[in-house]
Amino acid sequence: MTEPMSSRLDELTLGAISLEDLIDRAALGELAGSFFELFRVPLRVFSQRGLLVEARHEPEIYRYLLTIPAGRERVYQIIEKVKAIEPSLGQDVVFECFTGAAYRVSAIGHDGRIIGKAVLGPYLPASVQQVPKDLLNVPGVDPEKVKELLAAMPRARSSTVAQIAQHLQRNLELILFSGHKALLTSSMHLASVRESYRDLAEKNEKLQEAYDQLKELDRLKSNFLATVSHELRTPLTSIIGFSEMLSEGIGGPLTNDQRDFVTTIHEKGQHLLELISGLLDLSKLESGTMAMHYTEVDIASLVRETVQTITPQARKKEIRCSVTIGEGVVSHIAGDPMRLRQVMLNLLDNALKFTPSGGAISVRLEMGTLGVAPDDIDGAVLFSGRQPAIRIVVADTGLGIDDTEKQKIFDPFYQVDSGSTREVGGTGLGLSIVRRLVDAHRGTVRVQDNQPRGAVFVVELPVGAAGGGFVSDPP
């Protein structure tokens, strides 16, 4: 689980940080170098983990002692003792070397705790006027040599070194303050990002759960529609069949009123069967179980036949129907003839519903490029695969479709919320089925602008394409 912001802030205020967290090593190295250049006193800065930076020039006397076995051992002992010094805050420790030189060790503190130390030295105090006996007693040491080298070592008064240490402390406090401010800002930002990420992760988890639930509900809905549709078709087929036999007089002669009643039963039964078939087709399309039988289709003949099928209904409403085949149209494509006929019938039935008496419905076939509108032939087509397609344009002079509705009309059960829609009725499945069947043929369908009124549906079917993710035959 993500660490809360409050715990990270507690770490900062409680001091659970190191000198490395608060200070830039390069900047500290520049500070140490400037101190050495200015005061000629070697400087080393240690954190709790070890040496951070150093600025020094090894005094010649120490170089000489390192060449002598006994002297080298004594120097290493001094180094370890100086490293082991742990001064208190505000109280420096001065350590004297057997050479007469001295080291001044100061604690580096932050928020009331020690996070490191600074070591100034070795330097030769001004009070040392002669070679210490401890240095002369080192086996193998040349008295004249060490006297000469000790005299060449820079001298400094103890008070001066104390002032240097205080000056160093002030500079370190400024650096630590700036570093702490930057670290606090960065940590707060990081904690905020972590908190935001945690909230986002929780929301994503809830969204995923909601999505899974909706997906399961959609699956149950599709299964329910398929089951109910299948169960309703059996008794409905019997109703339609018996009404036809009664109409034909198989059950005996009928009066005129009885014949009208039976005809009404037959017509309403057929209408109900169409609605049930639409529900069943939609459930199969959503589940991907609809069988698609691809073969060579004469698309021009298919369009003419479907227009002739709806012509009697159009004549009753005094609506003119026309078919235009453009030049160079490829008449044969690969597809499922029954499903393509269903696409055309749904589009034409939709046009009939919304076209008033005296209107017109036109169907036009022309060649085009898949996914590229005719008015963009010089633009997007340059970046497309230039896949040729047959474009079927179904236009009417009806009420038209508002721009805000054009992307919604292909959704299942969606109907334009207007009085005219309620008058013509329907389940809102026709256009949804059209889009899914066209997708199965790897084509596209869209609504085109038609001013000032009417609707224009454009179906594009790629030439030579077959299949679209559905099985060729049911399992």
C-alpha positions in Angstrom: 0.0 0.0 0.0 1.2 3.5 -0.8 2.9 5.4 2.1 0.7 8.2 3.3 1.9 11.8 3.1 1.9 12.3 6.8 4.4 9.6 7.5 6.9 11.0 5.0 6.5 14.4 6.6 7.1 12.8 10.1 10.4 11.4 8.8 11.5 14.8 7.8 10.6 16.5 11.0 12.0 13.6 13.2 15.3 13.8 11.4 15.4 10.4 9.8 17.6 11.8 7.1 21.3 11.9 6.5 23.8 14.5 5.4 23.8 13.1 1.9 20.1 13.8 1.7 20.5 17.5 2.5 23.7 18.5 0.8 25.0 18.3 -2.7 28.5 16.7 -2.8 29.7 18.8 -5.6 28.7 22.0 -3.9 30.2 20.8 -0.6 33.4 20.0 -2.5 33.6 23.6 -3.9 33.0 25.0 -0.4 35.8 22.8 1.1 38.1 23.8 -1.7 37.5 27.5 -1.3 38.2 27.2 2.5 41.5 25.4 1.8 42.6 28.0 -0.8 41.7 30.8 1.6 43.0 29.6 4.9 45.5 26.8 3.8 44.1 24.5 6.5 43.1 21.0 5.3 39.4 20.2 5.6 37.5 16.9 5.6 33.8 16.4 6.0 32.3 13.1 7.2 28.8 11.9 7.3 27.5 9.0 9.4 28.4 6.7 6.4 32.0 7.9 6.0 34.1 10.5 4.2 32.1 12.9 1.9 34.7 15.4 0.6 38.2 16.6 1.5 40.3 19.5 0.5 44.0 19.2 1.6 47.6 19.2 0.6 49.5 16.5 2.5 52.2 18.3 4.7 55.8 17.2 3.8 56.5 16.0 7.3 53.7 13.4 7.0 55.0 12.3 3.6 58.4 11.8 5.2 57.0 9.9 8.2 55.1 7.5 5.9 58.4 6.4 4.4 59.5 5.2 7.8 57.9 2.0 9.2 57.5 3.3 12.8 56.4 6.7 11.6 53.9 5.2 9.2 52.4 3.2 12.1 52.1 6.2 14.3 50.4 8.3 11.5 47.8 5.6 10.9 47.1 5.5 14.6 46.5 9.2 14.6 44.2 9.0 11.6 42.1 6.3 13.3 41.9 8.3 16.6 40.8 11.4 14.8 38.1 9.5 12.8 36.8 8.0 16.1 36.3 11.4 17.7 32.5 12.2 18.2 32.2 15.8 19.3 29.0 17.3 20.8 27.0 20.0 19.2 28.6 23.4 19.9 31.6 21.9 21.5 34.6 21.3 19.2 37.3 18.8 20.1 41.0 19.7 19.6 43.3 16.7 19.1 47.1 17.0 19.3 49.3 14.9 17.1 52.7 13.5 18.1 54.2 15.8 15.5 53.0 18.8 17.4 50.3 19.5 14.8 46.6 19.6 15.8 43.2 18.7 14.5 39.9 20.5 15.3 36.8 18.4 15.0 33.3 20.1 14.8 30.0 18.4 14.8 27.5 19.0 12.0 24.0 19.1 13.3 20.5 19.4 11.9 17.2 19.6 13.8 18.9 18.9 17.1 20.8 15.8 16.0 24.4 15.1 14.7 24.5 14.0 11.1 28.2 14.4 10.4 31.5 16.2 11.4 34.1 18.5 9.9 37.8 18.0 10.6 40.2 20.9 10.2 43.9 20.0 10.2 46.5 19.1 10.6 47.8 22.6 11.3 50.7 23.7 13.4 49.7 25.8 16.4 51.6 29.0 16.8 52.6 28.0 20.3 54.8 25.1 19.0 58.3 26.5 18.8 60.4 23.4 18.9 60.2 19.8 17.7 58.2 17.7 20.1 60.0 14.8 21.9 57.4 12.3 20.8 58.4 13.0 17.2 62.1 12.8 17.9 61.5 9.5 19.7 60.1 7.8 16.6 62.7 5.1 15.6 64.4 6.0 12.3 63.5 9.7 12.3 66.3 12.1 11.3 66.1 15.0 13.8 67.4 17.6 11.4 65.0 16.5 8.7 61.9 16.7 10.8 63.0 20.0 12.3 63.3 21.4 8.7 60.0 19.9 7.6 58.1 21.0 10.7 59.3 24.6 10.3 58.0 24.6 6.7 54.5 23.6 7.9 51.9 26.5 7.9 51.2 27.8 11.4 47.9 29.1 12.8 46.7 30.4 16.1 44.2 28.3 17.9 41.8 31.3 18.0 42.1 31.7 14.3 41.3 28.1 13.6 38.3 28.4 16.0 37.0 31.4 13.9 37.5 29.3 10.7 35.5 26.5 12.3 32.7 28.9 13.2 32.7 30.4 9.7 32.5 26.9 8.3 29.6 26.0 10.5 27.6 29.1 9.3 28.2 28.2 5.7 27.2 24.6 6.4 24.0 25.8 8.1 23.0 27.8 5.1 23.7 24.9 2.8 21.8 22.5 5.1 18.8 24.9 5.3 18.6 25.2 1.5 19.0 21.5 1.2 16.4 20.8 3.8 14.0 23.2 2.1 14.5 21.6 -1.3 14.2 18.1 0.2 11.0 19.0 2.0 9.5 20.4 -1.2 10.6 17.4 -3.2 9.3 15.0 -0.6 6.0 16.8 -0.3 5.6 16.7 -4.1 6.5 13.1 -4.2 4.1 12.3 -1.3 1.4 14.2 -3.2 2.1 12.3 -6.3 2.0 9.0 -4.4 -1.2 10.0 -2.8 -2.7 10.9 -6.2 -1.5 7.7 -7.7 -3.0 5.7 -4.8 -6.4 7.5 -5.4 -6.1 7.0 -9.1 -5.3 3.3 -8.6 -8.3 2.9 -6.3 -10.6 4.7 -8.8 -9.2 2.5 -11.6 -9.9 -0.6 -9.5 -13.5 0.5 -8.9 -13.9 1.4 -12.6 -12.6 -2.0 -13.5 -15.1 -3.7 -11.2 -17.9 -1.6 -12.6 -16.8 -2.4 -16.1 -16.7 -6.1 -15.3 -20.2 -5.9 -13.8 -21.5 -4.0 -16.8 -19.9 -6.5 -19.1 -21.5 -9.4 -17.3 -24.9 -7.7 -17.3 -24.5 -7.1 -21.0 -23.7 -10.7 -21.5 -26.8 -11.7 -19.4 -28.9 -9.3 -21.4 -27.8 -10.7 -24.7 -28.4 -14.3 -23.5 -31.8 -13.2 -22.2 -32.8 -11.6 -25.5 -31.6 -14.6 -27.4 -33.5 -17.0 -25.2 -36.7 -15.0 -25.1 -36.6 -14.2 -28.8 -36.2 -17.9 -29.6 -39.0 -19.0 -27.3 -41.4 -16.3 -28.7 -40.8 -17.2 -32.3 -42.2 -20.7 -31.9 -45.7 -19.8 -30.8 -45.7 -16.7 -33.0 -45.0 -18.8 -36.0 -48.0 -21.0 -35.2 -50.2 -17.9 -34.8 -49.1 -16.6 -38.2 -49.6 -20.0 -39.8 -53.1 -20.5 -38.5 -54.1 -16.9 -39.4 -53.0 -17.6 -43.0 -55.0 -20.8 -43.1 -58.1 -19.0 -41.8 -57.6 -16.3 -44.4 -57.5 -18.9 -47.1 -60.8 -20.5 -45.9 -59.3 -23.8 -44.7 -61.2 -23.5 -41.5 -64.4 -22.7 -43.2 -66.0 -19.6 -44.8 -65.5 -16.3 -43.1 -67.6 -13.2 -43.0 -66.0 -9.9 -44.1 -65.5 -8.7 -40.6 -63.9 -12.0 -39.6 -61.6 -11.9 -42.6 -60.5 -8.4 -41.6 -59.9 -9.5 -38.0 -57.8 -12.5 -39.2 -55.9 -10.2 -41.7 -55.1 -7.8 -38.8 -53.8 -10.8 -36.7 -51.6 -11.9 -39.5 -50.1 -8.5 -40.2 -49.5 -7.7 -36.5 -48.0 -11.2 -36.1 -45.6 -10.5 -39.0 -44.6 -7.2 -37.5 -44.0 -8.8 -34.1 -41.9 -11.5 -35.8 -39.8 -8.9 -37.4 -39.1 -7.2 -34.0 -38.2 -10.5 -32.4 -35.9 -11.4 -35.3 -34.2 -8.1 -34.8 -33.6 -8.8 -31.2 -32.3 -12.2 -32.0 -29.9 -10.9 -34.7 -28.6 -8.2 -32.3 -27.8 -10.8 -29.6 -26.0 -13.0 -32.1 -24.0 -10.0 -33.4 -23.0 -8.9 -30.0 -21.9 -12.4 -28.9 -20.2 -13.0 -32.2 -22.1 -16.2 -32.9 -24.0 -15.0 -36.1 -23.2 -17.3 -39.0 -21.8 -15.4 -42.0 -21.8 -17.2 -45.4 -19.5 -15.4 -47.8 -19.9 -15.8 -51.5 -19.8 -13.7 -54.7 -22.6 -11.1 -54.6 -24.0 -9.0 -57.5 -24.4 -5.9 -55.4 -26.2 -4.0 -58.2 -28.8 -6.7 -58.6 -29.2 -7.0 -54.8 -29.9 -3.3 -54.5 -32.5 -3.3 -57.3 -34.3 -6.3 -55.7 -34.5 -4.7 -52.3 -35.8 -1.4 -53.7 -38.4 -3.4 -55.6 -39.4 -5.1 -52.4 -40.2 -1.8 -50.6 -41.8 -0.2 -53.7 -45.4 -1.4 -52.9 -45.1 0.2 -49.4 -43.7 3.4 -50.9 -46.5 3.6 -53.4 -49.1 3.5 -50.6 -47.4 6.6 -49.1 -46.9 8.2 -52.6 -43.1 8.1 -52.2 -40.9 7.9 -55.3 -38.1 5.3 -55.3 -35.1 5.4 -57.7 -31.9 3.5 -58.2 -28.8 4.9 -60.0 -25.7 2.9 -60.9 -22.7 5.0 -61.5 -20.1 4.5 -64.2 -17.4 1.9 -63.6 -19.1 0.3 -60.6 -17.8 -3.1 -59.8 -20.9 -5.3 -59.7 -19.5 -8.3 -57.8 -18.0 -8.3 -54.3 -17.4 -10.9 -51.7 -20.1 -10.9 -48.9 -23.1 -12.6 -47.3 -26.0 -11.9 -49.7 -28.7 -12.4 -47.0 -27.0 -10.1 -44.5 -26.3 -7.4 -47.2 -30.0 -7.6 -48.2 -30.8 -7.1 -44.5 -28.6 -4.0 -44.4 -30.4 -2.5 -47.5 -33.9 -3.4 -46.2 -33.2 -1.8 -42.8 -31.9 1.4 -44.4 -34.8 1.6 -46.8 -37.4 0.7 -44.1 -35.9 3.5 -42.0 -36.2 6.0 -44.9 -39.8 5.0 -45.5 -40.7 5.6 -41.8 -39.4 9.1 -41.8 -40.3 10.3 -45.3 -43.7 12.0 -45.6 -46.1 11.4 -48.4 -45.0 13.0 -51.7 -41.3 12.6 -50.8 -38.6 10.6 -52.5 -36.0 7.9 -51.7 -33.0 7.4 -53.9 -30.3 4.8 -53.9 -27.0 5.5 -55.7 -24.1 3.1 -56.3 -20.7 4.6 -57.1 -17.0 3.7 -56.7 -14.9 5.3 -53.9 -12.1 4.8 -51.5 -12.8 3.1 -48.1 -13.0 5.6 -45.3 -12.4 8.7 -47.5 -15.2 11.1 -48.2 -15.6 12.3 -51.8 -14.8 15.9 -50.8 -11.5 14.8 -49.2 -10.2 12.9 -52.2 -7.1 15.2 -52.4 -6.4 15.1 -48.6 -6.8 12.0 -46.4 -6.7 9.7 -49.4 -3.0 10.5 -49.8 -2.4 8.9 -46.4 -4.7 5.9 -46.8 -4.2 2.5 -48.4 -6.4 3.6 -51.4 -8.5 0.5 -51.0 -11.3 0.6 -53.5 -14.8 0.3 -52.3 -18.4 0.3 -53.5 -20.3 3.2 -52.0 -24.0 2.8 -51.5 -25.8 6.1 -50.8 -29.4 5.9 -49.5 -31.0 9.4 -49.4 -34.5 10.5 -48.5 -36.4 13.8 -48.2 -37.7 13.1 -44.7 -37.3 15.1 -41.5 -33.5 14.6 -41.3 -31.2 13.9 -38.3 -29.8 16.5 -36.0 -26.0 16.8 -35.8 -26.1 15.9 -32.1 -27.9 12.6 -32.9 -25.7 11.4 -35.7 -23.3 9.5 -33.5 -26.0 8.0 -31.3 -28.4 6.6 -33.9 -26.3 3.5 -34.4 -26.5 2.5 -30.7 -28.8 -0.4 -29.8 -32.4 0.7 -28.8 -31.6 4.4 -29.4 -34.3 6.5 -30.9 -34.3 10.1 -31.8 -36.4 11.8 -29.1 -39.1 13.5 -31.2 -42.7 13.2 -31.9 -42.2 11.8 -35.3 -40.1 8.9 -33.9 -42.8 7.9 -31.5 -45.4 8.0 -34.3 -43.5 5.6 -36.6 -42.6 3.3 -33.7 -39.8 0.7 -33.8 -37.3 -0.8 -31.3 -34.3 1.2 -32.4 -32.4 -1.9 -33.5 -32.4 -1.4 -37.3 -29.4 0.9 -37.6 -27.5 -0.8 -34.9 -27.8 -4.1 -36.8 -26.8 -2.3 -40.0 -23.5 -1.0 -38.5 -22.6 -4.4 -37.1 -23.3 -6.2 -40.3 -21.3 -3.6 -42.3 -18.4 -4.0 -39.8 -18.6 -7.7 -40.3 -17.9 -7.0 -44.0 -15.0 -4.7 -43.0 -16.9 -1.8 -44.4 -18.1 1.5 -42.9 -21.4 3.3 -42.5 -22.0 6.9 -41.7 -24.6 9.7 -41.9 -23.8 12.4 -44.4 -25.1 16.0 -44.2 -28.1 16.7 -46.4 -29.3 20.3 -46.2 -31.8 21.7 -45.8 -33.6 18.4 -44.8 -33.6 14.7 -45.2 -31.0 12.0 -44.3 -28.2 10.4 -46.3 -26.7 7.1 -45.2 -23.5 6.1 -46.9 -22.4 2.4 -46.8 -18.9 1.5 -48.1 -18.0 -2.1 -48.8 -14.4 -2.9 -49.8 -14.0 -4.6 -53.1 -12.7 -8.2 -52.8 -12.9 -8.3 -48.9 -14.5 -11.2 -47.2 -14.9 -12.0 -43.5 -14.8 -9.7 -40.6 -14.3 -11.6 -37.4 -17.4 -13.7 -37.5 -17.6 -17.5 -38.1 -18.4 -18.7 -41.6 -20.7 -21.4 -40.2 -22.2 -21.9 -36.8 -20.4 -24.4 -34.6 
